[in-house]
Amino acid sequence: MWLVLCSSSDPSGLWVYEGLRQMGIAPVELVLAEWLAYGSQWEHRLDTNGTHLKITLQDGRVLCSSRIRGAINRLMAPSPGIAERAAASDKEYAQAELQAFYLSWLHGLPGVVINRPSAIGLCGSWLHPSEWVLRADRAGLPTPVFRQSGHDSPEKGYRSLAPDGAAILRLITFGGEVFGGQVPETTSRACVRLAREAKTEMLGVELYLAGNGEWTFANATPCPDLSAGGKPLLESLAHILTAGGRP
């Protein structure tokens, strides 16, 4: 089986699930974060023989590592409702333990897992814009000057760097290709290099059209709007999942 892991508030995850089903990929199972949080039973073992996972969902479905062939991972965090059950003084600790647990079982999924977790994100690299700008520059994308004052709140840094009113293009890099729009070949290759630099198989890259006519880096995310990639992206996903990861 193949899994689509997402939350109920993630329209892109639901879109991919329905799209793969309509293409005849079977069996493909939708697994929502909320279903994992409530009414499920877990068995997660790590030993010298590897990792074994068995999850029994509330509806009776069993997800076993011996049957999983691959997954599309769009889980950004454990469902917050789990930690809410902890005492107020333990909520922060409970959330940290859940993050570690999710990191472990997601990393141990067998087969082709698109956007395996990393130490800085459950579905790929979540970076501050300052680091994205550095990596985008290394990849060969034009980048804006980034400034952040020590007086700014940390949250202010997590934003698009596109100026107000600029033309925006949101692309998706996957399998060495770029989906969602037409850009010069040099820009396309730079977006692919950025995804490799971030070690994120599927990366959303936001560009804006600068005054000099160049598509310039504005932001990146490991959890983009996949519907922007349309049918070509779905076909690429289906091929790589069923071919065992070979583009």
N, C-alpha and C positions, 0 to 999 in steps of 0.2 A: 504494500500500500504506500501511497504518497500522502503527506500531511500538508495542510495549509494552516499555519499557526498564526493567529491574529486575535484582536479583540473585537467585540461586537460593534464598537464605534470606529472601526477601520474599514471604510468602504472599498479601499484598494484590495485588501485581503479578500473580502467577499467577492469582489469582481474577478479576481484571479481564480478563486475556487469555482465559480460558476462558469468561467471561460474554459478552464481545463476540463470540466465535466462535459461541456458542450462539444469539446474537441474529441471526446471519447477516451480521455485518460482515466483509467479505472484500475483498482479502486482508489479514489482520492477522497480523503476525509477532512472535513472542516473541524478544527479544534480551536475553540474560543478560549481566551484567557479566563473568562468567567467560569467556564465549565471545568477548567483545571483547578479552580480555586474552591469550588463548592461541590460536595457530594461525590468526589472522586477518591479512588484508592490507588496508592502508589507502591511500587516496589522498584527500588533503584539500588543496584549493587555494582561495586567496583572491586575487581580483584585482578590477579595476574593474568587471567584469561580475557580481560577486557571489561566492558561495561554492559550491564543488562538492565533493561528498562521495561516495566510493565505498568500501564496505567489503565484502570477500569473506570470509565466515565459513568456519570449518573444514569445515562440512558442505556447502559449495558455494553456499549462498545468497548473493546479491549485493544489498546495500542501496545504492541509488543515489539521490542527491538528486533526479534527474529523475523518479523514480517515487514518492517519498515524499510522501504527502498530509497526514500528521500523525503525532503521537506523544504517548504518555503517558509522561512522564519521571519515573522514580523512582530514578534513579542518584544515590546520595549521595556516592560517591567512586569514583575509578578502582580497579579490583581491586588490592588490596595486593600480590598476588603479583608484579606487574610490577616494582615498585621493589625487591623482594627480590633480583632478579637483579643489581642494581647492587652495586658494591663498598661495603663498610660505610661508608666515608667519604663516599660519594656518594648514599646512600639518601635523605637528606632533600632534597637538590637534585633527584634524580630524581622524587620524589613531587611536588614543587612544579611541575616541568615538566609532568608528567602532568596535574596539576590544571588548569594553564593550557591544555593541549591539549584536554582534555575540555570545558572552558568554551567554547573556540572552536568545536568541531564541533557541540556541542549547541546553542549559540546560533545557529549557521548553518542548523539544520534547517529545511526549508521547510514550508509549510502550517500547520496548527493544532497547536501544541506546548503541551500542558498542563503547566505548571510549567517554563518555560524557566529556564536557569541564571541566577544573578546573581553578583556579586562575592563574596557571602557565602553561597553554597550552590549546588551543582550542580543541585538540583531545587527551588529556591526559597529563600526567606529563612530561614536558621538564625540565630536571635537569642538572646542571653542573656535569661533571665527578666526581668531589670531593664528591658530595652528592650521586651520583650513587654508588661510591665505598663504602661509609658508609652503604648505604642500602643493597648493595649486601653482605657485610660482615655480617650484621645482619641477612640476609636471609640464610646464611650458605654457600655462594659461596667463594672459594678461591679468593683473590683479590691481585693485585700488590700494591706496595708502590706508593702513588700518591704524586708528588711534583710539585709545581708551584711557580715560582719566582714572586715577586712584579714587576719585570721588564718586565715580559711577558705580551703580549696584552691579553685582556679578551677572544678574539676569539681563542687564542691558546689552552685554556683549553678545548674547545669543540672538542674533538678528540677521536679516539679509543686509548685505552691504550695498545693494542697489540704490542709487539716488531716487528721490521721489519723482514720479512721472517717467522714469526710464522704461524703455521697451524690455520686457522680461521674457526669457526663454528657459523652460524647465526641461532638461534632458534626463534620460536614464541610461546609464552604461551597464551593460551586461554581456558576458560571453565575448568580450573584445569588440562589441558593437555599441553604437549609440542610437537610441530610439527617442522619438518624440519631437523631432524637428530637424531641419537642414542647417548645417553649419559648415564652414570651410574644413577641408580634410585635416589641416593642422590643428584646428580646434577640437575636432573629433578625436584625433589621436591623443591630444593632451588630456581630454576627459577620461579616456581609457587608462592613461598612465596614472591619473589621480586616483582612480578606483584601485589600481594595483598598489599604489603608494599607501593607501588607507587599508589595504588588505580586506576590502569589502567587495564581494562578487557583484552585488547589485547596488549601485550608488546613484542617487539623484543629484544632479549638478544644476544649479541655477546660475544663469548668465544674464548680463544686461548689456545693451548696446551703448557703448561709450561714445562720447562726442567725436572721437577719431574714427568711428565706424567699426571698431573692434568689439567682438563679443568678449566681455570681461567677467571674471569670476565674481559671484555675489554670495553664494552659499552652497552647502552640500549636506546631504542627509542619507543615512542608510535605510530610511523608511519613506521612500518617495511615493507620489501618486502614480501608481503603475498604469492606470487607465490611459495616461498620456502616451504610453507606448503602443496602445492599440493592439490589433491582431498580430502584427509582426513580433511584438514582445511576447505575447502568449505563445506563438509558434516556437520561438526560441527557447522559452521556458520548458515547454512540453518536450522539445527535442533533447535538451540537455538532461532533463530529469529521466527520461526513458532510455537515453543512451548511456546512462551511468556517468554523466559529467563530461562526456567528450563533445566539444562543440561541433 
